[in-house]
Amino acid sequence: MRKKTGHAVEVRHLRDSWGNQVEWYDEQLGRTERYDIAFEMRVNEQTYALLQPASFADPHPYLFKYSFSQNGTPALAPIEAEDEWERAADAFADWLKDNSFQ
């Protein structure tokens, strides 16, 4: 049995700040990547974004967490802890199930 991980609430912080796309500098690749914002949610006190690469070379969405700097600018960060990633992914899946058109 899967344990309940938190309730996802849809938010629009990134879209309100940046529009429908964001850029993120990937330190491992050494380049800036552009993503389309597919979905934003808050789970407990943390905000997450499901981002789709803007290039068609990579069809897989990515889940990032984000916070806000002192001046209010959103700062994206990869989710490094596997348990946090699973909680966020499960909350997103629950949100989809609860909000899907049947």
N, C-alpha and C positions, 0 to 999 in steps of 0.2 A: 504494500500500500504506500502510495506517495504521500509524503507529509505536506501540509499546506505551507506555502512559502511566503505568503504576503499577497496583498491585493494590489493589482496594477491599476493606476489611475492615469488616463491619457492627459498629457500636457502638451504645450506648444511653445516652449521656451526657445528652442533653436530656430524654429520657423519664424517666430516673432522677432528674433535678433538678426538672423542671417538669410531668411527666405527659405527656399526649398532645397538648397544645397549647402554643404559645408566643406571646408578644406581642412585636412589634418596632415601634419608633417610626420611621416613614418620614419623614425630614427633608424630602424633596422634596414629599411630600403634606401634611406638617404634622399627621400624625395617627398614632395607634397602630393597627397592623393585627394581627389574630389569625390564626394559621396552625395547621393540623393537621400533626403530624409524620408524614410518610409513610415516611421512611427516613433513617438516619444512617450515615455511613461515614467511615473514615479512609483517606486515600490518602497514602502516604509518611508525613509527620509532620503533615499538616493534616487537620482534621476538617471534614466538610460535612454539611449537612442538606437533604434534599429536602422542601420544605414546600408544603402545599396551602392556599390561602386558605380560611378557615373560612366565609366568605360564599359563596353560590352565584353571586354576580355575576361572579366571575373563576374559570373552571374550570382555568386553567393552573397547574401546579406551578412553584415557584421553587427555585433552588439557591443556598443561602447557605453561607458558611464560618463557622466559629465557633472561638473559643478560650475560655480560662478566665481570669478576673481573679484577682488575688491571694487573694481570699476564696473562690475556687472557683465563682463564679457564671459560667455560660456567657454569652458576648457574641457575638451574631450580627452579621455584616457582609455586605453584598453583595459579590459577586465582580466586581471592576472590570476586571481584565485578561482579555482575550478568550482568550489562550492558557491561562490557569489554568482558566477556565470550561470550555474544550474538554477539557482533561485530566480534570477532575472528571466531566464528563458522559460522556466515553468510559469512564472507570473504572466509573461506575455502569452503563452499558450492558453492559460486559463482565461485571460482577457479575450482572446480570439474566440474561444468556445462560448463565453458568456455574451459576446457581442456579434456573433455571426448571424447572418440572415438565413433562416431555415425555412 
